[in-house]
């Protein structure tokens, strides 16, 4: 009896997806790096060797050494400490902005896909109009309108990414509502809200998770771009984008000021993309 129960547990979709994910070295590498950056962001007060905003005129543009492993910037601030604290801004921007997109995009997309008719036409035309504008250009415009701050940057990125989730959710709902189990639930007299929430929504979560993972990577780049332009995290608070903006003036004299924030952005974005690609294969029910 115990063996039968164990075998049933082994073949659950969640465990099967986890085993598929573990077989992909790229996805596991991405997951490990993402977890590492998340821990760095959470433990920043204890990991950072110096105050990220403390200046020291004796260490202006100091080269990497035992005292400053990543060197110092134009004001003598420790680059390693600013990289550690900057991870908070990047990860927070990615997670919060995508959460905003999910909170607005998924209900609107489900409404468009399930109700159809003029509701679907209206939502689809508005979504098409927003998607016609390049993602980063629209984010810059919204951030400039709202004002320069990390909070406004996250709101701007979240609103800009919402049409992507509306389009994806609508397509998944249109495909799911014609399935036999939905028709059976409708024939049994289930109300529309129950069919949408209990029968359709659980079956469209997987592609939404994959898209959210990839969207976080895009949000990290967008936040860095906005900070680079002065529309994101405001100095002296550390941000990888603002660090790159400052470092461009000292590339010849202090290249380490640009190398470390650029490398951090590259690693975090690459890891989220690798993880999203692995999740796509692991959660795909048609995968063999």
C-alpha positions, 0 to 999 in steps of 0.5 A: 500500500505504501509503495502504491501511495509513493508511486502516485506521489512520484507522478504528480505534475508538480514533481514531474515538472521539477524533475524536468527542470532539474535535468536542465543545467542552464535552468538550474544555473539560472535558479542558483544565481537568482537565489544568490542575488536574492539572498544578497539583496535580503542580507545586504545590511550584513554583507556590505562591508561599508556604508554604501553612501559613505564618502571618503576623499582618501579613496577616490577612484581607488583601485581594487584592493584588500580594503575595497575588493571592487574598488571605489567610485568618484566619491570614495564610496565602496563599489562592492557595498553599492553593488550589494545594496543595488541588488535590492533596487533591481530585484525589487523593481523586477518583482514589484513591476511584474506583480503590478502587470500580473495584477492588472493584466491577468483579470483584464485578459481573462475578462476579454477572453471569456466574455468576448464580443465587444468587451474583447474587441475594446480591450484588444484594441487598447492593448494593440495600441499600447503594444505598438509603442516600444516597451522602453520608450513607453516606460521612459515616458511614463516615468518622466510623467510620474517623476523620478523615483524608484517607486514611480519607475516600478509603476511605469514598468508595471503598466508598460508590461501589462499589455503583454500579460493581457494578450497572453491571458486572453489567448490562453483563455480562448484556448481553454474555454473550448475544452471538454472539461469547461463545457462539462462544467458549464453543462452542470450549471456552474456560474461563469465566475466559478468556471473562470476561476476554478476551471480555466485559471488553474490551467493557464497558470503555467504559461503565466509563470514562464512569462513572468520570469522572462518579464522580470529580466526585462524589468531589471533592464528597464529599471537600470535604463531608467536609473541610467537616465536619472528617472529611477533610483535617485542618488545617493541611493545605490542602483546599478543603472545610476552607477553605470551612468556615473562610471561612463565619465571615468571609464579610462581612469577607473574601469572597475566602476563600470565593470561590476554593475554591468556584470551584475546586470548581465548575470541577473538578466541572463539567469532569469532568461535561463530560468524562464526557458527551463520553466517553459520546457518543464511546465509544457504538458506536451513535452516528452 
